[in-house]
Amino acid sequence: MRVHIATDHAALELKDFLVGALTEAGYEVVDHGAHGYDAEDDYPDFCIPCAEAVAAEGALGIVLGGSGNGEQISANKVPGVRAALAYDVELAKLAREHNNANIVSIGGRFTSEEEAWQIVQAFLLTPFSQGERHARRIAKISAYEAK
């Protein structure tokens, strides 16, 4: 499975850790940056291309930042993306099961490497429930997005 990942300076070390863990686990990882520390970089420059690739490929992705909020907002501006902020495993699972989220956003300043890895694994391994009510709600979001 191909997984896209992006961050700004605020979670660079966490991104590098996750790239290694994902690669070791057998995932094909596409790293959209940042590739070096720059305290003045801007998360949309990395998160939007990551989200575009996720939407274009029908893949899954991970965006990281200090809180994860701005990164999630940026990703959600891309048509076809449903990015969810998750700060624990249960939220990551629900994002996939109920919302068919295709990007998980994690706040690097609030999440340890081990917690982030557990969140990512839960997100990647949890399928959409296919529940009628969940599919109906996602269809309404998609219809609005298409306007």
C-alpha positions as CSV (number, residue, x, y, z in Angstrom):
1,M,0.0,0.0,0.0
2,R,1.2,3.5,-0.9
3,V,1.0,6.1,1.9
4,H,1.6,9.8,1.4
5,I,3.1,11.9,4.3
6,A,3.8,15.5,4.9
7,T,4.8,17.9,7.6
8,D,6.2,21.3,8.3
9,H,9.2,22.0,10.7
10,A,7.0,21.4,13.8
11,A,6.9,17.6,13.3
12,L,9.9,16.9,11.1
13,E,11.4,14.4,13.5
14,L,8.1,12.6,14.0
15,K,7.7,12.4,10.2
16,D,11.1,10.9,9.8
17,F,10.3,8.4,12.5
18,L,7.0,7.4,10.8
19,V,8.6,7.2,7.4
20,G,11.1,4.7,8.8
21,A,8.4,2.7,10.7
22,L,6.1,2.6,7.7
23,T,8.9,1.5,5.3
24,E,10.0,-1.2,7.8
25,A,6.4,-2.4,7.9
26,G,6.3,-2.8,4.1
27,Y,4.5,0.4,3.0
28,E,5.6,2.4,0.0
29,V,6.0,5.9,1.4
30,V,5.8,9.1,-0.6
31,D,7.4,11.9,1.5
32,H,6.1,15.3,0.4
33,G,8.4,17.1,2.9
34,A,9.6,19.0,4.7
35,H,13.0,17.5,4.1
36,G,15.0,19.8,6.3
37,Y,14.3,22.0,9.3
38,D,13.2,25.5,8.4
39,A,11.4,27.3,11.3
40,E,9.8,29.7,8.7
41,D,8.3,27.0,6.4
42,D,4.5,26.8,5.9
43,Y,2.5,23.6,6.3
44,P,0.2,24.3,3.3
45,D,3.2,24.0,1.0
46,F,3.6,20.4,2.1
47,C,0.1,19.2,3.2
48,I,-1.8,20.4,0.1
49,P,0.5,18.4,-2.4
50,C,0.2,15.4,-0.1
51,A,-3.6,15.7,-0.1
52,E,-3.7,16.2,-3.9
53,A,-1.8,12.9,-4.3
54,V,-4.1,11.1,-1.9
55,A,-7.1,12.3,-3.8
56,A,-5.7,11.6,-7.2
57,E,-4.6,8.0,-6.3
58,G,-7.3,7.0,-4.0
59,A,-4.5,6.4,-1.4
60,L,-4.2,7.1,2.3
61,G,-2.1,9.9,3.8
62,I,-0.7,11.4,7.0
63,V,-0.2,15.1,7.7
64,L,1.7,16.3,10.7
65,G,2.4,19.6,12.4
66,G,2.6,21.2,15.8
67,S,-1.1,20.7,16.6
68,G,-2.4,19.0,13.5
69,N,-5.2,21.5,13.1
70,G,-3.8,23.7,10.3
71,E,-2.5,20.6,8.5
72,Q,-6.0,19.0,8.6
73,I,-7.6,22.3,7.5
74,S,-5.2,22.6,4.5
75,A,-5.7,19.0,3.5
76,N,-9.5,19.3,3.6
77,K,-9.4,22.1,1.1
78,V,-8.5,19.5,-1.6
79,P,-11.6,18.1,-3.3
80,G,-12.0,14.4,-2.4
81,V,-10.1,14.6,0.8
82,R,-11.6,13.7,4.2
83,A,-8.8,14.5,6.7
84,A,-9.4,13.8,10.4
85,L,-7.4,15.0,13.4
86,A,-6.7,12.0,15.7
87,Y,-4.9,12.2,19.0
88,D,-5.6,8.6,20.0
89,V,-6.2,5.2,18.4
90,E,-10.0,5.3,18.9
91,L,-10.4,8.5,17.0
92,A,-8.2,7.1,14.2
93,K,-10.4,4.0,13.9
94,L,-13.6,6.0,14.0
95,A,-12.3,8.4,11.3
96,R,-11.9,5.4,9.0
97,E,-15.0,3.3,10.1
98,H,-17.5,6.2,10.1
99,N,-16.1,8.9,7.9
100,N,-14.0,6.9,5.4
101,A,-11.2,9.5,6.1
102,N,-8.3,9.2,3.7
103,I,-5.9,11.4,5.7
104,V,-5.1,11.3,9.4
105,S,-3.7,14.5,10.9
106,I,-1.5,14.3,14.0
107,G,-0.1,17.0,16.3
108,G,3.6,16.3,16.8
109,R,3.9,18.6,19.8
110,F,1.2,16.5,21.6
111,T,1.9,13.0,20.5
112,S,4.9,10.7,21.2
113,E,6.5,8.6,18.5
114,E,4.9,5.4,19.9
115,E,1.5,7.0,20.2
116,A,1.7,8.4,16.6
117,W,2.8,5.0,15.3
118,Q,-0.2,3.3,17.0
119,I,-2.6,6.0,15.6
120,V,-1.1,5.5,12.1
121,Q,-1.4,1.7,12.3
122,A,-5.0,1.9,13.5
123,F,-5.8,4.4,10.7
124,L,-4.2,2.4,7.9
125,L,-5.6,-1.0,9.0
126,T,-9.2,0.0,9.8
127,P,-11.6,-0.3,6.9
128,F,-14.6,1.9,6.2
129,S,-17.6,0.1,7.8
130,Q,-19.8,0.5,4.6
131,G,-22.7,1.3,7.0
132,E,-25.6,2.8,5.1
133,R,-25.9,5.8,7.4
134,H,-22.2,6.6,7.1
135,A,-22.2,6.2,3.3
136,R,-25.3,8.4,3.1
137,R,-23.5,11.1,5.1
138,I,-20.3,11.0,3.1
139,A,-22.4,11.1,-0.1
140,K,-24.0,14.4,1.2
141,I,-20.5,15.8,1.8
142,S,-19.4,14.8,-1.6
143,A,-22.4,16.3,-3.2
144,Y,-21.9,19.6,-1.5
145,E,-18.2,19.6,-2.4
146,A,-19.1,19.0,-6.1
147,K,-21.2,22.2,-6.2
